[in-house]
Amino acid sequence: MRDQGLAQAIHAVGGVSELVRHIGIPQPSISNWNRVPAERVLAIETPTGVSRKAPRLDLYREAIMNSEIDEVDAARAQEYALLASLLLRAPDAGLLSRLSELRGEASPLGLAHVALADAADRVRADNVEREFFALFIGIGRGEVMPYGSYYLTGFLHERPLARLREDLSTIGVARAEDVAEPEDHAGILCEIMAGLCSGALPAPEGSDRVIFEKHMAPWIGRFFADIERAEAADFYRSVGLLGRTLIALETEAFALPS
């Protein structure tokens, strides 16, 4: 029997088939869920608008009670979760509408939010879907390859992916069986960081820093800059700006004396 939080998420988008379309997971996998798996909570929150606390209050009650999960980490988790959602699938009309309501203060991240809101307000979902295909999938390959191995070696499924898998195994994070993309996909890495920052993925203290410095910092800033410069980019130019800004802030923060 589905728990209330999962049922709420399914109802919010109009059924299981719509949830499949929103988050890109095979329908049999979702049909077999009794509740949302921990690694899927953040991915479901953005497209459905259902708070992460509804499908897995158990996880987030524990995170809230943990004094090490502060407001800064919660905000970091939200930024990474948003990027994960936008990098793993094209946003639909509902998500674009919610993004158009973003507001920001006069800071680099706030201005990136404003740019994303402006972009979401002026585009149509079908155009963004075609843009996503041209950028990240393409006929043969997309204009921008969202994989760490490719950026670091020029090839897919190379040693950087193996090293990432080793470190994820060490901290107890494993890829869900229904995930087709390798772990060095930019969206998957952002999803992992969201889970580590929020506490939804239990892991040793400092695991977010390990994943960021070893497996993201060497390449993902260039990836986001390439999105900004891509010929096919329109809406996603603002996503590139948001990602590049967040990575720069994270790099500065991790460089500070602990």
C-alpha positions, 0 to 999 in steps of 0.5 A: 500500500502506498504511503500518503506522501507518495500518493500525494506526489502522484496525485499532484502530477496527475497519475503514475504515468505523469510522474514517470514523464516528470522524473524519467524513471521506468513506470514499473519501478514507481508502480512497485514503490510503497514509499519514495526511496531516499535517493529519489526524494529531492528529484520528486520534490521539484517537479511535483511541488510536494515538499520532501517532508511529505514522502519521507518525513522520517528522513527529514525529521532526522536531518532537522534534529541533527544540529550539523544540518543548518540553514546553509546546508539546507539552502545548498541542498535546494540549489543542487536539487534544482540543478539535478532536476534541470540536468536530468530532464527538460522542465515541463510547463508546471515547473517552468511556471514555478521557476518564473516566480523565483526571486533573488537578492543582489548577490551572484546567486540571487541574480542567477535566480532572477535570470532563471526566472526571466528565462522560464517566464518567456519560454514554452515547454515544448521548445525547452524539451527540444533544446534539452535534446539538442544540448544533452542527447542529440542525434549521435551526441548532444552539443554538451556532454554532461559526464565527468569522464568525458571532460577529464579524459575525452571518453565515457566510462573511464577511470574518473567514473571508477574512482567516483564509484569507489568513493561513493561505495566508501561513504555508503551511496549506491546508484539506484537500480532504475537509473540508466545514467552513470554516476559521473553525469552532472545531474546525478552528481548534483542529486548526490550532493543535494542528498549529502547536504540535506542529510537525506543520504546518510554518510560520514561527515565531510562526504560532500566535500570529498565528492565535490573536490575530487569529482566535481571541482576538476570539471563541472565548472567548465561544463556549466560554462559550456552550457552558457556558450552553447549554440543550442542554449536559450533557457539553459543558458540561465541554468549554466549561469546558476550552476557556474555560480553555485560551483564558484561559491562552493569552491570558495567556501571549501577553500576557507580554513575549517 
